[in-house]
């Protein structure tokens, strides 16, 4: 869970940045660079660096609209989500992509690989690529970033009571994709039993 004192420090740095302290802005972005980079990793084709830069640029341009009612980190993830979807709309030259249906595997069929990870870990990563992007984002924000229900509701732009059902649907969909990917009952049972630990272990560093 993101520490309370870090949230307070974020807001202090944001105030200093708005007042013209560029160093404060640099420190703020350095603090969150890894999280934003991780958000884009495995959800797109190519190097995430460009989308990270676009996210921070959009943050600069819209910083005056941030009222501090939520954490700065939540604000950043909200922008990152919009940049990710914008990327795919531009990449596919379509404005009508339904991210509640389309997965990364649908948008970019090239198989993923995780050298050095155990078999069930690789299986779970491939299954994540095959669930709708809306569900993948929800799962990773929950397990990798530790966002709370209210924070996820703000990032995903859905009512807070819907968060639990979306995560439940994500896990059900993941289970179906895992079943499609392997005939090994032992592997399926292992993945299901150790799901939360596996998700945490697969968090990109």
N, C-alpha and C positions, 0 to 999 in steps of 0.2 A: 504494500500500500504506500502511496506517495505521502511522505512525511508532511505533517502540518506546518512545521517551520519552513520547509522548502516552498510551500504554497505562499506563505507570508513573504519570503524572500523574493519569490517571483514577482509579486505585486509591487514590492519596493523597487526592484530592478526595472519593472515596466514604467513606474512613475518617473524614475530617474532618466530612463530612455526617452520618454515623452518630453521631458524637460530639456532634452538636447544632449544627454550624455551617451555618446555612441559606444563607449566602453561598456556601459551597463547593458546596452542592446546586444553587444557581442557576447557578453557573459551569459545573458539570458538564452541566446540561441545555442551557445556551446553546451549549456546544461541540458537542452532538450534535443540536441542533434541526433543522438543515438536512438531515442524513442521514435522520432519521426522517420529516420532511415529504416528502422525495423518495421514501421507501419507499412512502408512501400515494398519491402523485401518479400519476394515470393507472391506478389500480387500483380506483377507487371512483367513486361518483356524488357530486357536491357537493364542498364545501370540506373538505380533509383536516384542518383545524385541530382539529376535535373529536376525531378519532382520535389526533392527536399528543398532545393533552391527556390522553386516556384512557391512552395508553401510558406517559407520564411518571407519571401517578397510580398506575398498576399497578406501575411501577418502585418508587415510594416504598413501596407497601404490601408489596412482596415483596423489598425490598433486603436484609433480614436473611438471606434464603435464598441470596444470591449469595456464593459462597465464594472467588471470585477465581481459579478454575481456568481460566477463559477470560477474554477481554477484556470490559470493561463494555459496549463497543459491540456485541459479539455477544449479550450478555444483553439489551440494548435491542431488537435486531432480533428476537430470539426472542419477546419480549413483543409487539412490533409485528405480527408475523405472526399471533399468536393474536387480537389485536384486530381485524385486517383480516378474518379469517375469521368472527369473532364478529359484526362489522358486517354482513356479507352474510347470515349466518343470521338475524339480527334483521330486516334489511331485507326479505328474502324470506319471513320467517316460516316458515323451514324449518330443521330441525336435521340433515337428511340430505343436504345439498349435498356432492357429491363434487368437491373442488377439484383432483383429478387428472384430471377430465373437464370441469368447467365453466370457462368463460373469462369475463373481464370483459364481453366482447361478449354472451355468453349471459345474464349477470346484469343487464347494463345496455346494451340494444341501441342507445342513442343514439350515432351516429358521433362519433369524436374529430376534432379538427382541430389542426394545428400551423402557424399562420400564421408565415411567415418561414423555414420549413425547406424544403430542396430536396425534389423529388418523391420520390426514393428514401427519404429520411428519413421523410416522411409515410407512405409505404407500409410501412416497417418498423414504425413505431409502431402502425399499424392492425393489422398482422399480430401484433404482441405482444398486442394486446387480444383476439385470436382464438385464442390457444393456451391450454391449461388454466392456471389461475391458479398452480398449483404450479410449472409450468414457467416462467411469466413471472417469478415471485419468484426462482427459481434463477438465471435469466439476468441479471436486473438486479442481484442481489447480487454476482454474479461480475464483470460488466463495469462496473457503476457504482460499487460499493462496494469492490471488490477483496478480497472475503473469501477466505480460504484454504479448502482442502478441509475441514480439521477444523472451522473456524468455520462453514462452510455446513452441515456435517453436524449441528452442534449446533442451529443455527437451524431447519433443516428437519426435524430429528428423524429422520434416516435414517443408516444406516451410512456411514462415510466412503468406502469403495470404490464406493458407489452414486452418489456425486456426479458422477463423470466420465460415467457412462452417462446420468444425468439431463440433464446439459448437452448431451450428444450428441443425446439424444432431443428436447430443446428446439430445437436447431438444425434437426433434420430436420423437425420439426413446423412451425417457422417457414418453412422453405423451401416446404412444401406450401401453407401459407396465402398466402405471397407469390405462388405460382403461380396460386392461385384469384383473387387480387386484380387481377392484370394479365396481359395477353396479350403484353406487350412483352418479348421475349427479351433485348433490350439492357439493359432496366431490371433484369431478374432477374439477369443476369450481373454487372452493376455492383454490385448489392446484395450478391450472394454474394461477389464479389471483395473488396469493401471492408467486409465485415460488421463486423469488430471496430472499425474506425475509425468506422463509422457508429454503432455502439452507444455508443461513447464520446462522439461528438458529440451524441447525443440525450439524454445525461444531463442531467436538469433541474438548473438552477443554484440 
